[in-house]
């Protein structure tokens, strides 16, 4: 599909991508969702914690959070609230080590961990509770979502009917370079602080299996991914990991209606994170590139606390399902 014209217009004072990115993360307040925690096992002997909210609907949305996020992030709770209002049950899964408890294995999670999302999807489908399943992802979780759908291609279960992804780092190399720029150091520093702590925790659980030399001096994803992410998850180095796990390689094969929304002023995105050629050649992929919106921002006021991204997602889900009937 061609690139879609966007309806998003930022409120006064929110025309800057950094403001859009920082304000919701620090100051957005969303009423807590009444989550019910469920733990499922992974094929490699680890576990994933799912936070579920439902009322017996026949349709469910699986929400995937971003880097160093979790199911209680404001953007996850906001999306869950909007979906529940429209009659959806919600399953928000936490990546390994992101649910408040370290995972069992030395490995943790990364942008290409579509296998873990696949485990969640298989669990949801096997339950037999829902006739229609939607996937909704943000940033890293959006990359996992698009990658999984591309990997499944024509084999995707017919109950998986629609997907939406926001602020997706489709081109991991370009995103890593962009975040390394001086004006984005506030984000990099925040990520590196929590990632360093995760490595220290892992080393305590698995003594002698991780080299902590120079950890405190690491300032970029290149340094971190070369030392930890790549070797722990079977990649040669950071570049190999980025090349193999960026969802831009997989979106040609997506076969369910999918909306990708990446703002042009997103400080995390660059290069092929705006996959115009792929959108033009794949009738299932709808690419929307608002001029404003930042990273997982899309702030709006005066709509009972609902952000534009939540209104846009529910509208796309409803339209896609209605069109398929």
C-alpha positions in Angstrom: 0.0 0.0 0.0 1.2 3.6 -0.5 2.2 5.7 2.4 -0.8 6.9 4.3 -1.6 10.5 5.1 -1.6 10.9 8.9 -4.3 12.6 10.9 -2.0 13.2 13.9 -1.5 16.8 14.8 0.4 17.6 18.1 -1.0 19.8 20.7 0.5 23.2 21.3 4.0 22.9 22.7 4.4 19.3 21.6 5.8 19.9 18.1 9.3 18.6 19.1 10.3 15.0 18.8 12.2 15.0 22.1 9.3 16.6 24.0 7.0 14.0 22.5 9.4 11.2 23.5 10.1 12.3 27.1 6.8 13.7 28.3 4.8 10.5 28.2 7.6 8.4 29.7 8.0 10.7 32.7 4.7 12.4 33.3 1.8 10.5 31.7 -0.5 9.0 34.3 -2.7 6.0 33.3 -4.9 4.2 35.7 -3.5 0.8 36.6 -5.0 -2.2 34.7 -6.3 -5.1 36.8 -3.8 -7.5 35.5 -3.8 -11.2 36.2 -0.3 -12.7 36.1 0.3 -15.9 34.3 3.6 -17.7 33.9 4.3 -19.9 30.9 7.4 -22.0 30.1 9.5 -21.5 27.0 10.9 -24.4 24.9 14.4 -23.8 26.2 13.5 -24.2 29.9 12.9 -20.5 30.7 9.7 -18.6 31.5 7.7 -15.7 30.3 5.3 -13.7 32.5 2.1 -12.6 30.9 -0.2 -9.9 32.3 -3.8 -10.6 31.2 -6.9 -8.5 31.4 -10.2 -9.9 30.0 -13.9 -10.2 30.3 -14.7 -13.2 28.2 -14.4 -11.5 24.8 -13.9 -13.6 21.6 -11.0 -11.5 20.5 -7.7 -10.7 22.2 -4.7 -8.3 21.6 -1.2 -9.3 22.4 0.9 -6.3 23.5 4.7 -6.2 23.2 6.7 -3.5 25.1 9.9 -1.7 24.1 13.5 -2.0 25.3 13.8 -2.2 29.0 10.0 -1.8 29.3 7.3 -4.0 30.9 3.6 -4.5 31.0 3.0 -1.6 33.4 4.5 1.1 31.2 2.0 3.9 30.6 1.9 3.2 26.9 1.0 -0.4 27.5 -1.7 0.5 30.1 -3.1 3.2 27.8 -3.4 0.8 24.9 -4.9 -1.9 27.1 -7.5 0.5 28.4 -8.4 1.7 24.9 -8.7 -1.9 23.6 -10.8 -3.1 26.5 -13.1 -0.2 25.9 -13.6 -1.5 22.4 -14.3 -5.0 23.6 -10.9 -6.6 23.4 -9.3 -8.9 26.0 -5.6 -8.1 26.4 -2.4 -10.1 27.0 0.7 -8.0 27.7 3.8 -10.1 27.9 7.0 -9.2 29.6 10.3 -10.0 27.9 12.7 -12.2 29.8 14.0 -10.4 32.9 11.5 -7.6 32.5 8.7 -8.8 34.8 10.4 -8.0 38.0 12.2 -11.3 38.4 15.4 -12.4 36.6 14.9 -15.1 34.1 16.4 -18.6 34.5 18.9 -18.6 31.7 22.1 -16.7 31.0 20.5 -15.3 27.8 17.9 -12.6 28.2 16.0 -10.8 25.3 16.8 -8.7 22.3 15.1 -6.9 19.3 14.9 -10.2 17.3 13.3 -12.3 20.0 10.4 -13.1 17.8 10.6 -16.7 19.1 9.4 -15.6 22.5 6.5 -13.7 21.0 5.8 -16.8 19.0 5.7 -18.8 22.3 3.1 -16.3 23.7 1.1 -16.4 20.5 1.1 -20.2 20.5 -0.1 -20.2 24.1 -2.9 -17.8 23.3 -4.0 -19.8 20.3 -3.8 -23.2 22.1 -6.1 -21.9 24.9 -9.0 -21.9 22.5 -10.5 -18.9 24.2 -10.4 -16.4 21.3 -11.5 -16.5 17.7 -9.6 -13.4 16.6 -6.1 -12.3 17.7 -4.3 -9.0 17.1 -0.7 -8.1 17.7 0.3 -4.7 18.9 3.9 -3.7 19.4 6.0 -0.7 20.4 9.6 0.0 19.5 11.6 -3.2 20.2 8.3 -5.0 20.7 7.1 -3.7 17.3 10.2 -5.0 15.7 9.5 -8.4 17.2 5.9 -8.2 16.0 6.8 -7.4 12.4 9.6 -9.9 12.3 7.4 -12.7 13.6 4.6 -12.0 11.1 7.2 -12.0 8.3 8.7 -15.2 9.5 5.2 -16.8 9.6 4.3 -15.5 6.2 1.6 -17.6 4.5 1.7 -20.1 7.4 0.2 -17.6 9.9 -2.8 -18.9 11.8 -6.1 -17.7 10.4 -7.1 -16.4 13.8 -4.3 -13.8 13.7 -6.2 -11.2 11.8 -4.5 -7.8 12.2 -1.4 -6.1 13.7 -0.3 -2.6 14.6 3.2 -1.3 15.4 4.4 2.1 16.6 7.9 3.7 16.7 9.6 0.5 15.3 13.3 0.3 15.0 13.0 -1.7 11.8 16.7 -0.9 10.8 18.6 -1.8 13.9 22.0 -0.6 12.6 20.5 2.8 11.7 18.7 3.1 15.0 21.9 2.3 17.0 23.8 4.9 15.1 21.1 7.5 15.6 20.8 6.9 19.3 24.6 7.3 19.5 24.4 10.9 18.3 25.1 13.6 20.9 21.6 15.0 21.0 20.2 11.5 22.0 22.5 10.8 24.9 19.7 11.2 27.4 18.0 8.1 26.0 21.2 6.1 25.6 22.3 6.9 29.2 19.0 5.7 30.5 19.0 2.4 28.5 22.7 1.7 29.4 22.0 2.2 33.1 19.4 -0.5 33.3 21.2 -2.8 30.8 24.4 -2.6 32.9 22.4 -3.5 36.0 20.9 -6.5 34.3 24.4 -7.7 33.3 25.6 -7.3 36.9 22.6 -9.3 38.2 23.3 -12.0 35.6 26.9 -12.3 36.6 25.8 -12.8 40.2 23.5 -15.6 39.1 26.0 -17.1 36.7 29.4 -16.5 38.3 32.4 -16.4 35.9 30.2 -16.5 32.7 30.2 -12.8 31.9 33.1 -10.4 31.6 32.3 -7.2 33.5 35.6 -5.5 32.5 34.8 -2.0 31.3 31.0 -2.4 31.7 30.7 0.9 33.5 32.4 2.7 30.7 30.1 1.4 27.9 28.1 4.2 26.3 26.7 2.8 23.1 24.7 -0.2 21.9 27.6 -1.1 19.6 29.8 -1.7 22.7 27.0 -3.5 24.6 25.8 -5.7 21.7 29.4 -6.7 20.7 30.2 -7.8 24.3 26.8 -9.3 25.5 23.8 -9.3 23.2 25.5 -10.9 20.1 27.6 -13.7 21.7 24.9 -14.6 24.2 22.3 -15.1 21.5 24.3 -16.7 18.8 25.5 -13.8 16.6 29.0 -13.0 15.5 29.0 -9.4 16.6 26.7 -6.3 16.8 26.6 -5.9 13.1 25.6 -9.5 12.5 22.8 -9.2 15.2 21.5 -5.9 13.7 21.5 -7.3 10.2 19.7 -10.5 11.0 17.1 -9.1 13.4 15.9 -5.9 11.9 12.3 -6.4 10.8 12.9 -4.5 7.5 14.2 -7.8 6.2 11.0 -9.6 6.9 8.1 -7.3 6.2 7.8 -8.2 2.6 6.4 -11.5 3.8 3.7 -10.2 6.1 0.3 -11.6 5.1 -2.1 -10.0 7.6 -3.3 -6.3 7.6 -0.6 -4.4 9.4 -0.3 -0.8 10.3 3.2 0.6 10.9 3.3 4.2 12.4 6.8 5.8 12.6 7.0 9.5 13.2 9.5 11.4 11.0 10.8 13.3 14.1 11.4 10.1 16.1 14.9 10.5 17.6 15.4 6.7 17.7 14.8 6.1 14.0 16.8 6.5 10.8 17.7 4.7 7.6 15.2 2.0 6.6 13.1 2.5 9.6 10.7 4.2 7.1 10.3 1.2 4.7 8.5 3.1 1.9 9.5 0.6 -0.9 8.3 -2.4 1.1 5.0 -0.7 1.9 4.5 0.2 -1.8 5.0 -3.5 -2.8 3.1 -5.3 0.0 -0.7 -4.8 0.0 -0.9 -6.0 3.6 1.5 -3.3 5.0 0.1 0.2 5.7 2.9 2.7 6.5 2.0 5.9 8.2 4.7 8.5 8.9 3.4 11.5 10.8 5.6 14.6 10.7 5.4 14.7 14.5 5.0 12.2 17.3 8.5 11.4 18.7 9.2 7.9 20.0 6.1 6.2 21.4 4.6 9.7 21.9 1.7 10.9 19.9 0.4 12.9 22.8 -3.2 14.2 22.8 -5.3 15.9 25.5 -9.0 16.1 26.2 -10.0 12.6 25.1 -10.4 11.0 28.5 -6.7 10.5 28.6 -6.5 8.5 25.4 -3.6 9.2 23.1 -3.8 9.4 19.3 -1.9 6.2 19.0 -4.5 4.3 20.9 -7.4 5.8 19.0 -5.6 5.1 15.7 -4.8 1.5 16.7 -8.3 0.6 17.7 -9.7 2.2 14.6 -7.4 0.2 12.4 -8.1 -3.0 14.2 -11.9 -2.5 13.9 -11.7 -1.5 10.2 -9.4 -4.4 9.3 -11.6 -7.0 11.0 -14.8 -5.4 9.5 -13.3 -5.5 6.0 -12.4 -9.2 6.4 -16.0 -10.2 7.2 
